[in-house]
Amino acid sequence: MYRYALRRLALLVPILLGVATITFLLMYVVPGDPVRAIAGERYDEATLEAMRAELGLDRPLLVQYADFLGRVARFDLGRSFVTRRPVAEAIRERFPRTALLAGSAMLIAVFGGVAIGALAAWGRAPAVSRALMAVSLVGVSMPVFWLGLLLIYVFAIVLRILPPSGFGGGSPAHLVLPALTLSFASMATIARVTRSGFLDALGEDYVRTARAKGLGERVVLVKHVLRNALIPVVTIVGTDFGSYLSGSVLTESIFGWPGLGRYVVQAIMKRDFPVIQGAILFMAVLFVLVNLAVDLSYGLIDPRIRAGGGER
């Protein structure tokens, strides 16, 4: 397992090189001039040229690329064109807020999704099972921006029990709506996958054997069925949690949450190249590390699974 983890970590180098190269080139392909965005409407060509020289944008593209890779190799993400503040410092300030939102949303998605899927698969009340699966289908289909606006309208405008937006120092009241919005699609997907896994596991021989031994239904469901149904759930959790941590752009923008996703959106609007490049690199590292943790967790959930694609 350690050897497998080291191999995956070694893959970070070519992955980050590829991400850095693509991100750097895209900044010069997409329309828009960062210097004009900073200068605003009133400018003259002499001022623009002086600003380009100050920001290093007047140099040949290969020279800028080599300088960019050199800074990345020194763990230096550069300075924002707009604020002249180090990008790494800004990411350190905003990432904990995104992590708080992502962690809360993932907890809601996992506990809610597994509970809904298990109840729907148990089948003691068919009408309830069908209703739960209908809700999960709606959750998979509903766009994030629509759900967010709907929750704001119901809970902030009509009922007036929760604030519509803002960070509020990370208070639970400000966290509820964005966390619910972010978690809903994942919760619905986890519910459907959990139900499918439960139904498959309930028909296995080891479940019939456990029941024949006189084990209680709760023990059978939790100890034998749930554990085997969790493997695909963990895959979904890893993928979704990685995307949450990488910046929940829509959710943070809708609710005015001052996290990493909103920071990147603002940088894109202002053509702030160092911020965009640094944030995307940071997101790529996070995504790879989260998926590595998911791969390693398979062996903890089911010892028959060996890291590196071994046998069951």
Sequence and secondary structure as in RCSB ss.txt:
>XXXX:A:sequence
MYRYALRRLALLVPILLGVATITFLLMYVVPGDPVRAIAGERYDEATLEAMRAELGLDRPLLVQYADFLGRVARF
DLGRSFVTRRPVAEAIRERFPRTALLAGSAMLIAVFGGVAIGALAAWGRAPAVSRALMAVSLVGVSMPVFWLGLL
LIYVFAIVLRILPPSGFGGGSPAHLVLPALTLSFASMATIARVTRSGFLDALGEDYVRTARAKGLGERVVLVKHV
LRNALIPVVTIVGTDFGSYLSGSVLTESIFGWPGLGRYVVQAIMKRDFPVIQGAILFMAVLFVLVNLAVDLSYGL
IDPRIRAGGGER
>XXXX:A:secstr
 HHHHHHHHHTHHHHHHHHHHHHHHHHHHSS  HHHHHH SS  HHHHHHHHHHHTTTS HHHHHHHHHHHHHTT
   B TTT  BHHHHHHHHHHHHHHHHHHHHHHHHHHHHHHHHHHHH SSHHHHHHHHHHHHHHHHS HHHHHHH
HIIIIIIIS  S SS  GGG HHHHHHHHHHHHHHHHHHHHHHHHHHHHHHHTSHHHHHHHHTT  HHHIIIIII
IHHHHHHHHHHHHHHHHHHHT  HHHHHHTT  SHHHHHHHHHHTT HHHHHHHHHHHHHHHHHHHHHHHHHHHH
H TTS TTT   
